Each structure stands twice: as C-alpha cells, then as structure tokens.
Amino acid sequence: MKFSKILLGALLASGLYASDKTITVGASPVPHAEILEEVVKPILEKEGYKLDVKIFNDYVIPNIAVENGELDANYFQGLPYMKSFNKDKGTHIVPTVGVHVEPMGAYSKKIKSLDELKDGDIIAISNNAADSTRSINLLEKAGIVKAKEGEYKSPLDIIENPKNLKFKEMESAQTPRSLDDVALAFINVNYALDVGLKPTKDALILEDKDSPYTNYVATKAGNENSPKIKALDKAILTPEVKDFIIKRYQGAVIPSF
C-alpha cells in the first residue's frame, strides 16, 4: 500500500511537472501560429518548455479560453479590441508583450481604386468596435466619409457620406468571404493572408507602419509574471522572430520590437 501511494504521488508529480512545462497558446493561423510554430517553439524547447499551439479562426473563443484557464495565453489581438472585449464580456485579459503590427486594408474584386466607388455601394466591415474604428478611420483618411470624434467608431457615427455608401457589418473572419458581394471589404491582414491576398500589393488602402494596433501576447490578469508566460514573452521577443517576420511577410506584417 505504501509503495502504491508513493507511485501514485510520483505519477501525479510528474503530470504536474509536465503541465508546468507545457505552454498552451491560442492563435490565429497566419501569421501568429506560423510565428509560434516555426520560430518560438524551437526556442522554448531549448529552455525545457513544450509549446502547444491551438489555432482559432475567430476573436472570441481565444479570450474566453484564457479567462477560463483552458489556455495559458493567446496571441492575436490589439489593445483596443482587448479593452472593448473585457468591457463587454467582463473578462480580465491583459497584454504582456507587443510583437507585430498587421495593417488593416481595404480590398475589392470590383474596383481598382477608391475613386471608383459609386453612389450606394456596399462596404463590408467588421462588427467589433476596434476593427470598425480602423476601417472608418481609413475611409476618413481617404476623404470618403467623415465621422464623429471618439475612441470607437461605427457606421452610426458617420456624419458625412457623400456617396451614400452602405455598410454591411459582420464577424471579422467573414469579411474575405464578402468580396464577391460588396464593392469593398475591410480585412485584417491575418484573414487576408489566409485567402491568398497580398496586402502590400492588393489593398486599395492600407494602414501604415505607424498604426497603433500592435498585436500582443495576452494572458489572464494575475498570470503575467508566471514562469511560463515570462518564458513565452522572452522567446517571442528575439532577433530570430523579428527576422522571420520581416523575411516571411515582406511588409504585410511589421515587427513592433
């Protein structure tokens, strides 16, 4: 009996140890998961950690999973979205380190210039506050619409719309699928790359390198200083990751460190 208890204790301890040395991170497929799998994972292995990357194609589940403790961290979002999500969902997601910028862009299968937008054309934009704001800011920068000042902007905040453009709001992941049905779609870089678009070549308008929407590693408040998160942060802020981003994405994704 004593031996069995010792063996059980050893097994439990080994399981706990394995858990402590496994870092589970939720990420969008491109570029986040590629960065983690191809560059960060080998770095962490040298430090004695196993990186388990879970791929998600939406912006909701990865935050809920971090909040519930199903993920140690996630890597897909910027601060404005994180702040809005916490406010709306009552979650406690916090940033740790900023890694890269993904410029928001507008794409079309029907026009080759924003000047070709016609009266009443339909524009697809994300229904989340952060990405809606980015889209409207780009339209304002192009002189196409004017919106009320504010931290967040939706189509309801547009006060000047000379071309009477219509806005179709949808989940961010759905915007590439709308290209056949709308005159213009605002698409996050990760989703644009997923469907073979080349932001620096195909976008009719694109945020520049000064975009404030850096993508962060994020975890639940209180876990920021855990050994696993510290190891993840250290591994992702390396010259190897920076070089990979520059060479692989050719300006479509820009390092923030």
C-alpha positions as CSV (number, residue, x, y, z in Angstrom):
1,M,0.0,0.0,0.0
2,K,2.8,2.4,0.9
3,F,4.5,1.6,-2.4
4,S,1.3,2.3,-4.3
5,K,0.9,5.7,-2.6
6,I,4.5,6.6,-3.4
7,L,4.0,5.5,-7.0
8,L,0.7,7.5,-7.3
9,G,2.4,10.5,-5.8
10,A,5.2,10.2,-8.3
11,L,2.8,10.0,-11.2
12,L,0.8,13.0,-10.0
13,A,4.0,14.9,-9.5
14,S,5.3,14.1,-13.0
15,G,1.9,15.1,-14.5
16,L,2.1,18.4,-12.7
17,Y,5.6,18.9,-13.8
18,A,4.7,18.2,-17.4
19,S,1.8,20.7,-17.1
20,D,4.1,23.3,-15.7
21,K,6.5,22.9,-18.6
22,T,3.8,23.0,-21.3
23,I,2.7,26.4,-22.5
24,T,-0.7,26.4,-24.3
25,V,-1.3,29.3,-26.6
26,G,-4.3,30.2,-28.8
27,A,-3.5,31.9,-32.0
28,S,-4.9,32.9,-35.4
29,P,-3.5,30.8,-38.2
30,V,-1.5,33.5,-40.0
31,P,0.8,35.0,-39.0
32,H,0.5,34.2,-35.3
33,A,0.5,30.4,-35.4
34,E,3.3,30.4,-38.0
35,I,5.5,32.6,-35.9
36,L,4.9,30.4,-32.8
37,E,5.3,27.0,-34.5
38,E,8.2,27.8,-36.8
39,V,10.3,30.1,-34.6
40,V,9.1,30.3,-30.9
41,K,8.6,26.6,-30.4
42,P,12.2,25.6,-31.1
43,I,13.5,28.4,-28.8
44,L,11.3,27.3,-25.9
45,E,12.3,23.7,-26.4
46,K,15.9,24.7,-25.7
47,E,14.6,26.2,-22.4
48,G,12.8,23.0,-21.4
49,Y,9.3,24.0,-22.4
50,K,6.8,22.4,-24.8
51,L,4.7,24.9,-26.8
52,D,1.2,23.7,-27.6
53,V,-0.4,26.0,-30.2
54,K,-4.2,25.9,-30.6
55,I,-5.5,27.5,-33.8
56,F,-8.6,29.6,-33.8
57,N,-10.4,31.4,-36.6
58,D,-12.4,33.8,-34.5
59,Y,-11.6,36.5,-32.0
60,V,-14.0,35.5,-29.2
61,I,-13.1,31.9,-28.1
62,P,-9.4,32.5,-27.5
63,N,-10.1,35.2,-24.9
64,I,-12.9,33.1,-23.2
65,A,-10.4,30.1,-23.1
66,V,-7.7,32.3,-21.4
67,E,-10.3,33.6,-18.9
68,N,-11.4,30.1,-18.1
69,G,-7.8,28.8,-17.7
70,E,-8.1,26.5,-20.8
71,L,-5.2,28.4,-22.4
72,D,-2.2,29.9,-20.7
73,A,-2.1,32.8,-23.2
74,N,-3.3,33.9,-26.6
75,Y,-1.7,35.9,-29.4
76,F,-4.0,37.5,-32.0
77,Q,-5.3,40.9,-30.8
78,G,-4.5,44.6,-30.2
79,L,-5.2,46.7,-27.2
80,P,-8.3,48.4,-28.4
81,Y,-10.0,45.1,-29.1
82,M,-8.8,43.7,-25.8
83,K,-10.2,46.7,-23.9
84,S,-13.5,46.5,-25.6
85,F,-13.8,42.7,-25.1
86,N,-13.1,43.0,-21.4
87,K,-15.7,45.7,-21.0
88,D,-18.4,43.8,-23.0
89,K,-17.7,40.3,-21.6
90,G,-16.5,41.1,-18.1
91,T,-13.2,39.3,-18.7
92,H,-9.7,40.1,-17.3
93,I,-7.4,39.7,-20.3
94,V,-4.2,41.7,-20.1
95,P,-1.3,42.3,-22.5
96,T,2.2,41.1,-21.8
97,V,4.4,42.0,-24.8
98,G,3.7,43.6,-28.2
99,V,5.0,41.6,-31.2
100,H,3.8,43.0,-34.5
101,V,1.5,45.2,-36.4
102,E,-0.9,43.9,-39.0
103,P,-2.1,46.8,-41.1
104,M,-5.8,46.9,-41.8
105,G,-6.6,47.1,-45.5
106,A,-9.5,47.5,-48.0
107,Y,-9.8,45.0,-50.8
108,S,-12.1,44.6,-53.8
109,K,-12.8,42.4,-56.7
110,K,-14.9,45.0,-58.4
111,I,-12.9,48.2,-58.4
112,K,-9.2,49.1,-58.7
113,S,-9.3,52.4,-56.9
114,L,-11.3,54.0,-54.2
115,D,-12.2,56.7,-56.7
116,E,-14.3,54.1,-58.5
117,L,-16.8,53.8,-55.6
118,K,-20.3,54.6,-56.8
119,D,-23.3,56.0,-55.1
120,G,-24.9,53.4,-52.8
121,D,-22.1,50.9,-53.0
122,I,-21.9,48.4,-50.2
123,I,-18.8,48.2,-47.9
124,A,-18.1,45.2,-45.6
125,I,-16.6,46.0,-42.2
126,S,-16.1,44.1,-39.0
127,N,-18.7,44.3,-36.3
128,N,-16.2,44.6,-33.5
129,A,-15.5,48.1,-32.2
130,A,-11.8,48.1,-32.7
131,D,-11.8,47.0,-36.3
132,S,-14.8,49.0,-37.2
133,T,-12.9,52.1,-36.0
134,R,-9.9,51.2,-38.0
135,S,-12.0,50.8,-41.2
136,I,-13.8,54.1,-40.7
137,N,-10.5,55.9,-39.9
138,L,-9.1,54.7,-43.2
139,L,-12.2,55.9,-45.1
140,E,-11.8,59.3,-43.4
141,K,-8.1,59.4,-44.3
142,A,-9.1,58.8,-47.9
143,G,-11.7,61.6,-47.8
144,I,-14.6,59.4,-48.5
145,V,-16.6,59.8,-45.2
146,K,-16.4,61.9,-42.1
147,A,-17.3,60.5,-38.6
148,K,-17.8,62.0,-35.2
149,E,-14.7,62.0,-32.9
150,G,-14.5,59.2,-30.5
151,E,-12.4,56.3,-29.2
152,Y,-14.5,53.9,-31.2
153,K,-16.5,54.4,-34.4
154,S,-19.3,52.5,-36.1
155,P,-21.3,53.3,-39.2
156,L,-23.8,55.1,-37.0
157,D,-21.1,57.7,-36.2
158,I,-20.6,58.7,-39.8
159,I,-21.9,62.3,-40.3
160,E,-20.8,62.9,-43.9
161,N,-21.3,60.3,-46.6
162,P,-21.5,62.0,-50.0
163,K,-21.7,58.7,-51.9
164,N,-24.4,57.3,-49.7
165,L,-22.3,54.2,-49.0
166,K,-24.0,51.3,-47.3
167,F,-22.2,49.3,-44.6
168,K,-22.5,45.6,-44.0
169,E,-21.2,44.6,-40.6
170,M,-20.1,41.1,-39.9
171,E,-17.6,39.0,-37.9
172,S,-14.0,39.8,-38.9
173,A,-13.4,36.3,-40.1
174,Q,-16.3,36.6,-42.6
175,T,-15.0,39.8,-44.4
176,P,-12.9,37.9,-47.0
177,R,-15.9,35.8,-48.0
178,S,-17.9,39.0,-48.7
179,L,-15.7,40.1,-51.6
180,D,-17.9,38.7,-54.3
181,D,-20.9,40.5,-52.9
182,V,-19.7,44.0,-52.0
183,A,-17.8,46.8,-53.6
184,L,-15.2,47.0,-50.9
185,A,-14.2,44.9,-47.8
186,F,-12.0,45.9,-44.9
187,I,-10.0,42.8,-44.0
188,N,-7.5,42.1,-41.2
189,V,-4.1,41.1,-42.5
190,N,-4.3,37.6,-40.9
191,Y,-7.5,36.8,-42.8
192,A,-6.2,38.4,-46.0
193,L,-3.1,36.2,-45.9
194,D,-5.3,33.2,-45.2
195,V,-7.1,33.6,-48.6
196,G,-4.0,34.4,-50.6
197,L,-4.3,38.2,-50.7
198,K,-1.1,40.2,-50.6
199,P,-1.7,43.3,-48.6
200,T,1.1,45.4,-49.9
201,K,0.0,44.6,-53.5
202,D,-3.7,44.0,-53.4
203,A,-5.0,46.5,-50.8
204,L,-6.6,49.7,-52.2
205,I,-5.7,51.5,-48.9
206,L,-3.6,50.1,-46.1
207,E,-2.6,51.3,-42.6
208,D,1.0,52.4,-42.4
209,K,3.7,51.3,-40.0
210,D,2.6,53.9,-37.5
211,S,-0.7,52.0,-36.9
212,P,-1.3,51.9,-33.1
213,Y,-2.8,48.4,-33.4
214,T,0.2,46.2,-32.3
215,N,-0.7,42.6,-31.7
216,Y,0.1,41.4,-28.2
217,V,0.6,38.2,-26.3
218,A,-2.1,38.2,-23.7
219,T,-3.0,36.3,-20.6
220,K,-5.4,36.5,-17.6
221,A,-4.7,39.2,-15.1
222,G,-2.5,37.7,-12.3
223,N,-0.6,35.4,-14.6
224,E,1.7,37.9,-16.2
225,N,4.7,37.1,-14.1
226,S,4.3,33.3,-14.1
227,P,7.4,31.4,-15.3
228,K,5.6,30.1,-18.3
229,I,4.4,33.5,-19.5
230,K,7.8,35.0,-18.8
231,A,9.4,32.2,-20.9
232,L,7.0,32.8,-23.7
233,D,7.5,36.5,-23.7
234,K,11.3,36.1,-23.7
235,A,11.2,33.6,-26.6
236,I,8.9,35.8,-28.8
237,L,10.9,39.0,-28.4
238,T,14.1,37.6,-30.1
239,P,16.0,38.6,-33.2
240,E,15.0,35.3,-34.7
241,V,11.3,36.2,-34.5
242,K,12.0,39.7,-35.9
243,D,14.0,38.3,-38.9
244,F,11.3,35.7,-39.6
245,I,8.5,38.3,-39.7
246,I,10.5,40.7,-42.0
247,K,11.5,37.9,-44.4
248,R,8.3,35.9,-44.5
249,Y,5.7,38.6,-44.7
250,Q,7.5,41.2,-46.8
251,G,5.9,44.3,-45.2
252,A,2.4,42.8,-44.7
253,V,3.3,42.2,-41.1
254,I,5.7,44.6,-39.3
255,P,7.7,43.8,-36.1
256,S,6.9,46.1,-33.1
257,F,10.1,45.4,-31.2
